[in-house]
């Protein structure tokens, strides 16, 4: 059985590449290699390769599993997990695969493309069936970071008619919600305290120097309110603490992401004479 190529190599990115860099590399290659445009004998094979690589590397969970176990993470025979490409459909010479269970488009939710047809419409002005579909009107709705994290309901007026828009917990910037008459794209605003990466949340906490040295208990913010966190004596600057299941609710799946608290040790800018003397005494006893 031939050895599969490395997904990072296929997309031409490094293992430390950001989500935006992976997305940009994929789009560039998709334009170059689509078999409708590229008539090379191996165009179809390469096109399938980049799509498979992108579906893994654009999903944080799948990417983490791949980084740890390689291709065996998705090989049922290895006993390490299930193949993410468990379903699909075929049109002409191409097979289009997707991930997920009940919803065949679940693997694309909240990503660049909410269904397998949109990539063709975005890149080539059509879909893989060679015919145009009637696009429904699309509207944008702005919500706060916390509304996206916890879910919310909005009442909007479109063409003189009021509509109730239910936004599920875990929605992100770019998530599309489909209705019979139109589609709504979520515009999630950034937050001054929390930073989001997929379903994980990152927080910077200013830790007093004395607490870093001596230890103690602090209260850190989470999307559910503050929680107490015990600090060990001698905690180093930029220590990262993981709070499991304190992140964002996963769309269409159970469970939540994690919260990561970065402890930023604050160095006093001004010291009293007494404080200076104490620090000098400390330095001479080391």
Legacy VTK file of the C-alpha trace (Angstrom):
# vtk DataFile Version 3.0
C-alpha trace
ASCII
DATASET POLYDATA
POINTS 286 float
0.000 0.000 0.000
1.553 3.366 -1.011
2.528 5.760 1.739
0.375 8.865 1.956
2.039 12.243 1.537
2.268 14.575 4.493
-0.739 16.943 4.605
1.462 19.967 5.345
3.660 19.079 2.381
0.606 18.745 0.126
-0.516 22.299 0.944
3.038 23.641 0.968
2.871 25.031 4.514
4.880 24.491 7.684
3.596 22.610 10.717
3.368 25.925 12.568
1.182 27.514 9.874
-1.809 29.514 11.062
-5.385 28.782 9.998
-5.280 31.792 7.643
-2.061 30.571 6.020
-3.556 27.101 5.533
-6.711 28.615 4.038
-4.717 30.850 1.669
-2.521 27.964 0.492
-5.558 25.759 -0.112
-7.404 28.398 -2.137
-4.366 29.025 -4.316
-3.879 25.328 -5.031
-7.602 24.749 -5.623
-7.554 27.378 -8.365
-4.470 25.837 -9.948
-5.453 22.182 -9.765
-9.200 22.020 -10.353
-9.633 19.470 -13.166
-12.035 21.749 -15.046
-9.165 24.176 -15.488
-6.063 22.019 -15.222
-5.908 19.330 -17.906
-2.793 17.616 -16.568
-3.145 13.860 -16.124
-2.572 14.055 -12.371
-4.754 17.139 -11.731
-7.681 15.123 -10.372
-5.451 13.179 -7.961
-3.750 16.314 -6.681
-7.082 18.112 -6.351
-8.404 15.303 -4.167
-5.189 15.422 -2.115
-5.440 19.125 -1.301
-9.112 18.799 -0.354
-8.346 15.921 2.010
-5.409 17.809 3.500
-7.461 20.957 3.988
-10.347 19.162 5.688
-7.914 17.792 8.273
-5.681 20.820 8.842
-8.529 23.364 8.940
-10.201 21.492 11.808
-8.372 21.999 15.110
-9.300 18.599 16.577
-8.422 16.656 13.434
-5.197 18.640 13.030
-4.161 17.870 16.619
-4.856 14.175 16.094
-2.879 14.202 12.836
0.066 16.027 14.457
0.199 13.367 17.154
-0.530 10.158 15.251
-0.181 10.998 11.547
-2.424 9.300 8.994
-3.054 6.398 11.368
-5.297 8.703 13.428
-7.954 8.313 10.718
-7.337 4.727 9.734
-9.969 2.363 11.230
-7.522 -0.525 10.909
-5.120 1.191 13.284
-7.640 1.205 16.119
-6.882 4.877 16.801
-10.022 6.439 15.403
-12.433 6.565 12.528
-11.875 7.794 9.043
-13.124 11.400 8.773
-14.093 10.836 5.175
-16.876 8.395 5.873
-19.402 9.709 3.381
-19.523 11.371 0.019
-21.157 11.688 -3.346
-19.930 11.193 -6.870
-20.537 13.308 -9.950
-18.782 12.430 -13.190
-15.141 11.529 -12.582
-14.922 13.262 -9.192
-15.761 12.043 -5.719
-16.558 14.745 -3.178
-16.150 13.621 0.414
-17.394 15.113 3.630
-17.106 14.455 7.335
-19.716 14.092 10.048
-22.673 11.878 10.755
-26.284 12.926 10.315
-25.554 16.233 8.604
-23.449 15.660 5.461
-22.260 19.264 5.541
-21.281 19.276 9.222
-17.573 19.206 8.461
-17.872 22.559 6.708
-20.007 24.351 9.324
-18.444 27.533 10.625
-15.565 27.194 8.151
-14.817 28.774 4.797
-17.556 26.958 2.916
-20.804 25.754 4.415
-21.406 23.128 1.773
-19.361 21.358 -0.916
-21.006 23.386 -3.697
-19.991 26.792 -2.396
-16.316 26.331 -3.140
-17.137 25.836 -6.821
-19.449 28.849 -6.833
-16.809 30.985 -5.094
-13.940 29.924 -7.357
-15.529 29.123 -10.675
-18.984 30.726 -10.728
-20.796 27.398 -10.786
-21.143 24.055 -9.029
-19.768 20.583 -9.805
-22.990 19.573 -11.549
-22.341 22.084 -14.322
-25.530 24.066 -13.751
-26.252 27.233 -11.816
-28.461 27.209 -8.770
-30.648 30.048 -7.591
-28.772 31.670 -4.724
-30.933 32.762 -1.816
-30.515 36.307 -0.453
-27.843 36.465 2.227
-27.849 38.881 5.149
-25.308 39.602 7.853
-26.105 39.941 11.549
-23.659 41.335 14.119
-23.529 39.835 17.593
-21.189 40.128 20.544
-18.500 37.606 21.458
-20.567 36.371 24.397
-23.738 36.029 22.311
-21.799 33.851 19.867
-20.369 31.760 22.684
-23.632 31.227 24.558
-26.206 31.553 21.787
-28.857 34.210 21.411
-32.114 35.094 19.670
-32.487 38.201 17.523
-35.549 39.752 15.914
-34.799 41.380 12.574
-36.901 43.000 9.903
-36.285 41.954 6.300
-38.381 43.352 3.458
-40.927 44.663 5.917
-41.394 41.314 7.680
-40.100 40.447 11.154
-38.074 37.266 11.569
-36.768 35.584 14.713
-33.186 34.452 14.234
-31.975 31.816 16.708
-28.186 31.711 16.837
-26.823 28.517 18.441
-24.191 28.483 21.154
-20.769 28.087 19.587
-21.442 30.166 16.487
-18.388 31.973 15.190
-17.588 34.777 12.816
-18.688 33.553 9.375
-21.132 30.880 10.590
-24.068 30.668 8.179
-27.620 29.929 9.295
-30.041 28.758 6.627
-33.702 29.616 6.367
-36.254 28.874 3.662
-36.258 32.387 2.233
-32.710 33.546 2.966
-29.371 32.814 4.641
-27.872 34.732 7.558
-24.122 35.061 8.091
-22.957 35.742 11.646
-20.530 38.599 12.272
-19.125 37.928 15.753
-17.434 40.910 17.355
-14.117 40.547 19.209
-13.950 40.792 23.005
-11.569 42.870 25.089
-10.937 40.030 27.569
-11.350 36.774 25.679
-9.620 35.700 22.479
-11.054 32.772 20.546
-9.381 30.070 18.459
-11.968 27.595 17.238
-13.713 26.441 20.391
-10.832 27.335 22.722
-10.636 30.599 24.659
-7.462 32.467 25.649
-7.165 34.978 28.492
-4.235 37.075 29.709
-4.155 37.575 33.482
-1.888 40.180 35.104
-0.287 38.341 37.999
1.305 40.430 40.786
5.010 39.765 41.274
4.512 38.835 44.915
1.894 36.217 44.017
4.186 34.734 41.371
6.965 34.444 43.957
5.011 33.378 47.024
1.998 31.694 45.463
-1.632 32.260 46.347
-5.160 32.104 44.978
-6.514 34.317 42.219
-9.851 34.670 40.434
-9.741 34.457 36.655
-12.547 35.286 34.213
-14.281 32.616 32.136
-17.287 32.898 29.848
-19.347 31.498 32.745
-18.001 33.905 35.378
-14.902 33.957 37.556
-13.252 30.828 38.946
-10.580 30.469 41.612
-7.153 29.335 40.504
-4.339 28.258 42.818
-0.932 29.692 41.942
2.169 27.747 42.921
5.117 29.562 44.522
7.772 30.393 41.958
5.387 30.602 39.002
7.290 31.796 35.937
6.168 34.625 33.621
3.860 33.589 30.752
2.960 30.276 32.379
-0.098 28.854 30.590
-2.810 27.200 32.675
-5.432 25.022 30.982
-9.004 24.999 32.259
-10.704 21.993 30.684
-14.242 22.345 29.336
-14.282 26.087 30.074
-14.272 27.130 26.442
-16.940 27.420 23.730
-19.783 24.965 23.177
-19.128 22.884 20.052
-21.591 23.344 17.198
-23.662 20.240 16.415
-21.576 18.202 18.856
-21.409 17.690 22.597
-18.634 19.054 24.724
-16.771 22.316 24.923
-13.341 23.644 24.162
-10.848 24.648 26.848
-9.761 27.945 28.312
-6.077 28.828 28.481
-4.966 31.425 31.037
-1.611 33.084 30.397
-0.096 34.440 33.595
1.559 37.745 32.768
3.756 38.679 35.723
3.619 42.410 36.388
6.932 44.028 37.281
6.431 47.196 39.356
7.510 50.317 37.487
8.177 52.289 40.673
9.519 51.046 44.003
9.674 52.707 47.374
12.979 52.963 49.186
11.927 50.151 51.525
10.998 47.901 48.622
14.332 48.526 46.953
16.151 47.660 50.161
14.207 44.401 50.505
14.977 43.397 46.911
18.656 44.203 47.403
18.683 42.060 50.547
17.009 39.266 48.624
19.587 39.444 45.823
22.499 39.196 48.273
21.102 36.057 49.895
20.670 34.081 46.651
LINES 1 287
286 0 1 2 3 4 5 6 7 8 9 10 11 12 13 14 15 16 17 18 19 20 21 22 23 24 25 26 27 28 29 30 31 32 33 34 35 36 37 38 39 40 41 42 43 44 45 46 47 48 49 50 51 52 53 54 55 56 57 58 59 60 61 62 63 64 65 66 67 68 69 70 71 72 73 74 75 76 77 78 79 80 81 82 83 84 85 86 87 88 89 90 91 92 93 94 95 96 97 98 99 100 101 102 103 104 105 106 107 108 109 110 111 112 113 114 115 116 117 118 119 120 121 122 123 124 125 126 127 128 129 130 131 132 133 134 135 136 137 138 139 140 141 142 143 144 145 146 147 148 149 150 151 152 153 154 155 156 157 158 159 160 161 162 163 164 165 166 167 168 169 170 171 172 173 174 175 176 177 178 179 180 181 182 183 184 185 186 187 188 189 190 191 192 193 194 195 196 197 198 199 200 201 202 203 204 205 206 207 208 209 210 211 212 213 214 215 216 217 218 219 220 221 222 223 224 225 226 227 228 229 230 231 232 233 234 235 236 237 238 239 240 241 242 243 244 245 246 247 248 249 250 251 252 253 254 255 256 257 258 259 260 261 262 263 264 265 266 267 268 269 270 271 272 273 274 275 276 277 278 279 280 281 282 283 284 285
